[in-house]
Amino acid sequence: MNTNLKHWKEAATLILAAGHRLGADCLSARTPPLAAPGSPLGSSYGRSHLPHKSCFDYDVLLLKRSSKSGFMPNAYVFPGGMVDSSDFSSEWLDIFKSFRNFPNFGLRSVTQPVETRPPMFATDRLKLGSPIPGEVAFRICALRETFEESGVLLVVSKVEEKSLLKSIEDRRATDQVPHNNVSDMCGRELTKWRALVNQNPSNFIRMCRELEVLPNIWALHEWGNWLTPTGRYGMTRFDTAFFICCLQEIPHTLQDEKEIVRFQWSTPSEVLQSYQARELWIAPPQFYELSRMCRLPLLYDLHNFSSQRATEGCEQWLPVVSLKDEHYISLLPGDKRYPLDTSGEAEVGASADPQLEDPQDDSALHRIVIVDPSTITLQITITPKYKHLLPVVEQTFPLDSKSQL
């Protein structure tokens, strides 16, 4: 847990996808090819379409935050939350004792050079007083928060531990099929431990020890890293690791009636369409990531892509927001106007005159245009780094002087 951060608090979130029966009208569905950046699917120019909900054989878990929440009240979010010091506790060494001799407790290594890794992953946690690597602790945080907020507990039993150990020792892939490691603990026991973990996050360690289970950190695959921009969602800002996990079936789910007042399992396209219809509100990071997932409507493809791509690493994204002509433009890394200074307070200055640009110049765009709280559009002409997906964009925003910085 990095207490030296000036602007942000470290956090972790989990994009949880789970399979359901494929619709009869789309049994022959196949994942669309990954289009080049200039093609209709790969660009926000030339209207493209979200896959119909029946083309998805999986749903994604979204949780509605309480109206009393201090951060993004009433928003639908992926499960997750702020890192607790217990996520970095040395007590985890005993829980993971069978895996302590493996780097990062047996998680697959990332090929991204350490100097380009997001700081939350690159930071030497030993220097901060914890023997638990960030790669492990942030996954523990995401799993703990998912359990607290939704009741979904992803763990590895003692029986499964032996098989997992052998897979790691043989360096075989441990994730050829979507995971189904949801606890089958009886409802009363689950409720008891969930209440205890909500009372004190350190009880997550106690629960794992007493039940002889391990948090299934190996089922989570690195997906991205978003930072809260300046002045958008109150004083609290987060440096958040995004992970993704695919389950074979939708698990039993509950809201906690405190921070979370409702949950729903929906396809990515359903969520985006509900957002556009003003039936729910999602923040720009959720909009962006769900638009990415629309490229892979089959669970097996999503799982294979996310598990293989995760070894590439990811890029730290600090959106830089500017108000132009009554709408916000949120620049992301790679955009031609993205500032070099992203130390924490970077913003696009008013001197960026939109009239100085050629309206037909669509080179190096990577931006989110926020017309109003329920209307977000994407403008993207760059090639994603680290072999990641381009979002599928349904609604376009005209490329004119109003949308240019």
Secondary structure, 3 states (H helix, E strand, C coil): CCCCCCCCEEEEEEEEEEECCCCHHHCCCCCCCCCCCCCCCCCCCCCCCCCCHHHCCEEEEEEEECCCCCCCCCCEECCEEECCHHHHCCCHHHHCHHHCCCHHHHCCCCCCCHHHCCHHHHCCHHHHCCCCCHHHHHHHHHHHHHHHHHCCCEEEEHHHHHHHHHHHHCCCCCCCCCECCECCCCHHHHHHHHHHHHHCCCHHHHHHHHHCEEECHHHCEEEEEEECCCCCCCCCCEEEEEEEEEECCCCCCCCCCCCEEEEEEECHHHHHHHHHCCCCCCCHHHHHHHHHHCCCCCHHHHHHHHHHHHHHCCCEECCEEEEECCEEEEECCCCCCCCCCCCCCCCCCCCCCHHHCCCCCCCCCEEEEEEECCEEEEEECCCCHHHCCCCCCCCCCCCCHHHCC
